[in-house]
Amino acid sequence: MASRMTCATRIRRIKCDEERPACERCTSTGRDCLGYEIGLPFLSRDQAQPYRKLSPRCNESDIVRWKHVPRPLAVLPSGLSPKERQAFHFFREQTSYSPPGLGGTDTTWEMIALQLSLAEPALMCAIVAVGSLHQARTTRSTNLLMRTYAPEQFQFAMERYSRAVGHVQQQIRSSQQQGSRKSVELVLLACLMFICVELLNGNNSLAIQHLQTGLRILYEHLYGPMPTDRNQRRLILKADPRSTLDRLSKVYIKLEGVAASMFGQDQPILLASLGRASASDPCPTPKVFASLNDAQLHLDVLTSAIYCARGELLHLAEEELRTSRDVSTLDGKQLRCLVSASSRLVNLGENPRLEQHIRALERSVAAWSSALACIPATSEHPDHQFRLLLDVQFFELWLTSSTWLDRTETVGDRFDKYYPYMLSRIEEYLKGAFQDSDYLNAPRAGGPLRAFALSQEILLPLFGIAMRSRDTRTRRRALLIPSRLHIQESLVDSDFLAAVMERIVDEEETAARTMNGFPPDRPLTCNDVPEAARFMAAHVSTEDGHGRVARLIGCQWAAPGDQELTLKDYQFTLGELGSPSQGSIFPEGAFPQKLMYKSSDVQ
């Protein structure tokens, strides 16, 4: 396999015109293009020059613990126009510095980009583009699906974006012979900026393409041509990252986990590793973690391994579906939803290697939990916010690994008592993040985008709780948080997520009340929701230009004794920001009484 990756237009020797948001010469031929081509030569560690240590002006552990971090580059760079200076200042003060404990678990790469931008036009233009778009989001459209910007500001941001792409392409051309580490670091940092631009503009698919490009550059720079076998594509993470590449590796691995969990990337491109894995112990875990940073590193590796295994289940499920039933009438989105649900029905007896691997991962999950429990935890500890976040992120991973082979949704009711407890942990975390401000009852429509970050913290766990719990009060409590947060974590926007979650919950609860003959306002428990009212998998999508119209595809056992899963396809309109939900049993501004559980309830 060649180590060179190129823009798709190169197949027919068509030169990319480098325009954003898409190359016209590419789109006219029906191809996807990121506006730049990648052709950095392989550079082995033996050939490499010594690592460049680009440490920020504060200790990395301070960033992780959300202490106050002094802003680098106190003086704005010279040579910028007033609009560029304003966008750069906004990025430095707002985009790269979220509220303490929210969206700020790993901002090292952003500070490095700020430092390098003084000498690198590609990063300067990219930072200005991101800062400009983020600043524009401080006033929100009532349309949940479309990012609405003033035409002049949008054009300004896209022009800087296009310039950044051009500078990156020029950097690649000039470094094709040398293959310097500096060039690789620059391109990887620029890729992260491009991901931010696309996320702020609502183009998740292009953001994922930039992510995949960056992952390939990173791997081929460190190890050479990427193997065809996914299990051999291991990216070794460092417990004590000292170089820029070490830090960037952690950021890219985290992002890929999000893409694999919710946004159509069936399996991670790379498998994170600490360099000592085996078939019987794919994620070696110490009996006691040296620190919470050590626990986070092992959790990242464990997350990568679990989503790689889930990718194998999805692949086997699709193979079984294509041989057992006619799927030719399904479109791609329907097939994806059906495959996701069918992955829980895969016969592992015919694949003993994967079955053993899954059991080994489940042991690794238990080992991680035990190792973390050995670290004392009190609410007065300075690392309490970090500990809360680890608890929340691990809970979602634990549920994923505990339910990925459940043949029905009702079997998952065994976890029902844990959801209120974990919601209380999320609420405690957010209370600390917003420094006791009344973030839930603050006005939403027209308010600022409180935080934007590439890190993933509490939105996915909230989605998991709302999807898995069938208790009305628990679900609505989980729905209320993202509907009021007004933040974006990586590929997930809290407003859009809340609207999507609410529609799924409404469909299930309406069906359950109809089947039981209950009145429409009766709260439900898990015992009130039959299997035929539950989705085993749900897929929500939108189409460009359709405003607030969305599509929900659900997959379920439609009746007892069914041998095949049933697909249901809906179209719906998302409500405006700030409007009360028709399906909510809580009045606007109210918050249900908390249902507390002891920490010992979660093993």
Secondary structure, DSSP 4 states (H G I P E B T S, - for coil): --S----GGGGGTPPP---SSS-HHHHTTT----SS---PPP--TTTPPPPP----SS-HHHHHTT---PPS--SPPTT--HHHHHHHHHIIIIIT-PSTTSS-S--HHHHHHHHHTTT-HHHHHHHHHHHHHHHHTTS--S-SSS----HHHHHHHHHHHHHHHHHHHHHHHHTTTT--HHHHHHHHHHHHHHHHHHHHTT-HHHHHHHHHHHHHHHHHHHHSSPPSSGGG-EEEPPSS--SHHHHHHHHHHHHHHHHHHHSS--S-SSEEE-S---SS-SS---SS-SSHHHHHHHHHHHHHHHHHHHHHHHHHHHHHHHHHS--TTS-HHHHHHHHHHHGGG--GGG-HHHHHHHHHHHHHHHHHHHHHHTS---TTSTTHHHHHHHHHHHHHHHHHHHHTT-SSSGGGGGGTTHHHHHHHHHHHHHHHHTTT--TTTS--TT----EEESS--SHHHHHHHHHH---HHHHHHHHHHHHHH-EEETTEEHHHHHHHHHHHHHHHHHHHHHHHT--TT----GGGS-GGG--SEEEEEE-TT-TTEEEEEEEE--STT-SS-EEEEEEEEPPPTTPPPTT-SS-TT--PPP----GGG--
